Amino acid sequence: MEITLTNQHGLHARPATLFVQLANKYEAQIQVIKGDLVVDGKSVTSMLTLGAEKGTRLRITAAGPDADQAVEELTELLKSGFGED
């Protein structure tokens, strides 16, 4: 699933932590992709290496038994702007 970040400050420490906390509730392997950069969606450090600012397009992929639900909920979290707006 592809989504554009809408929150004012992008994927800084707090939203990255919220994303990772939600991602870790799932068994699925979760990856977040920005251009050619692919990171582990279950690692705050990896997520911060994306340098994703407002307007950045990200793609979320998952593989595993609960992959579809994970992608759906993580996408909704990104759409919500992490409650910052």
N, C-alpha and C positions, 0 to 999 in steps of 0.2 A: 504494500500500500504506500502511495506517495502522498506527502503532505507538505504544505508550506508553513513554516513557523510564523505565528502571528503575534506572540507576546513581545512586548516592547524591548526586552533585553536579551532575547534569544535564549539559547540553551546554556545558561550560566550554572553555577554550582547547585542552587536550590532546585530548579526544574530538572537538572540532570539527576539529582538524587531522587526526586519523586519518580522519575521515569524508571530508574534502576530498581527502586523499591517495588514498583508494580511489576516490572519484568521478572524479578526474582520470585514472584508468586507462581510462576509457570514453570513447568518442566522443560518446555521447548527451548531450543537454542534460539536466541534472538540477535539479529544483526541490524545495525542502522547504517545506511549508506548515504554518503554525500559525495556526489561525483564519482571519483575512482577510489575514495577512501571508505573502507568497510571496517566497522568497529563492533565490539561486543556490547550489546545492549544491556548486559547485566553488570557492567563495570563503569563506575562513575568516572574514573580516570580516562578510560577509553572514550566515553561519551564527550568529555570535555575537549579531547583532541580534535573533535569535529570543528570547533570554532564556529558553531552555527549561530548566526545572528538573525534578527528579524528578517523575514523574507527568504530565508534559506529553504531550499527544497530538500527534504529528506525522504528516504525510502526505508520502510520497516519490513524486514522479512523474518520468518520464523520457520523452524522445522522441529517437529515432535508431536506428541499426542494432543496437545492443547494449543497448537500453533495458531489456528484461525482465531480463537478467542483472544489469545495474547495480542495478536496484531490489531484486532478490533478495539480492544480496551486501550492499548497504547496509543493508537491513532486518536481515539476520543480524548485522551489526556492531552495530546499535542493540540488538538482542535480547541480545547478549553482555554488555552493560553496559560495553563497552570495556575489559574485564578489570579493572575497578575493584572489583568485589564479591568 
